Amino acid sequence: MKNNKQKLITFGVVISVFLIFWSTQMDLPEDGPPAFGPPFLAEDENQLSLFVVGDSDFKMEMLREKGLHYSSASMQKVDSLEDAQLDHPGLEIESAPAYLVFNTRELEYKTYELDDLIRYLKKSKEKQ
């Protein structure tokens, strides 16, 4: 009976280790893992992904008004600098407002000025 119990425990541990290993695996590009994962990364090359901290008035329509039209874009906003710093320390956000632009693999641009964001996006759009 004791031997069966040990086998059952060993089997459970092996299954647990396998499930943990399997759940941490993801389809990564061949050139390495992305620096940041969802929900920040853009889903495809033609998509814009923004993370806005501390600017509750910011809306995607503001970009459209400046002539920046994106067929697909995603945006996340956090009103509190402290929340952003606690939840996402890897982003190294120093102050608010902060505007972060992500491509499909990494943080592409970070600024603390809305005008800088718009200039960057205009230059980026011209390159496309």
N, C-alpha and C positions, 0 to 999 in steps of 0.2 A: 504494500500500500504506500509506504514511504517513497519507494522508488518511482511509482507512478506519479505521485505528487511532485517530486523533483522534476520529472520529465515534463509535466504539465506547466510548471513554473518556467522551466527553460524554454519551452515552446512559446509561452506567452511573451517572454523577454525577447526572443528572436523575432517574433511577429511585430512587437512594438518597435524594435530597432529598425526593422525593414520599413514599417509604415512611416516612421519619422524620416528616414532617409528618402523614401519615395516622395513624401509630401514636400520636401524642401527642394526637390529637383524641378527645374523649369526649362522650357525651350529657350536657350540663350543663343544669341548670335555667335558665330564662330570666332569673332574677334574679342570675346570676353563678356563678362556680365555688365549689364547697365549700371551706371553709378547710382541711379535712383529708380525705384519701381513705381508701379501704379500707386496712387492715382495721379502722379505728376506727369509721367511721360506722355507725349503725343502718341496717338495710335498709328499714324502713318506720316510719311515724309511731308505731305502737303497740309498737315494739320498744325495748328497752334495750340500750345498748352500753357496756360498762365496760372501762376499762383500769386495772389494779391494779398498782402498783409497790411492791415491798418488803414485801408481806404474803403470805407463802407459805401461811398458814393460811386465807386468805379463800376462801370458797366461795359459790356462788349460793344454796345451801341456807340460809346465814345470813340472807339477805334474806327467804326464805320463812318462816323462824322468827319474823321480826319482822312478819309479815303482809303482806309485799310479794311478791305473786305476779305473775309476768310470763309470759304465754303463750309469748312468744318473746324470748329474750335472748341476747346474746353477750358473752363476756368473754375478755380476754387478760390474762395476768399475766407480769410480769417481776420476778424476785427481786432483781436488782441495780439500784440507783439509777444507778450509773455507766453500765450498759448502756442504760438508758432514756434518759438524758441524751445519750449518744453517738448512739444510733439515732434518736432523735426530739427534736432540739434545739428544734423549733418548739413543743413542748408546754410548755417552760419549767418543768420539774419541779424544784423546789428541794430537796425532802427526801423521805425515805421513812418511813413508808408514804405513798403518794399514791393517790387514788381519782379517776378522771376519768370523767365521764358524757358520752356523745356522743349527739346526735340525728342526723337524716338529713343534716344540713348542716354541723354545727360542734360544737366543744367547748361543751357546755352548762353544765357545772359541774365545778369542781376543788376538792378539799379534801384535807387531810392528816390528818383525823380520821374514823374509822369512824362515830362517833356523828353527826357532821355529815352524812355521806353518807346515813345512814339517815333523819335528819330531812328532808333535801332530797327524798329519794325518796318519803317519805310525803306531803309537801306536793304534790309533783308528781303523785302518784297520785290525790290528792284532787281535783285540777283536771280529771282526765280524766273 
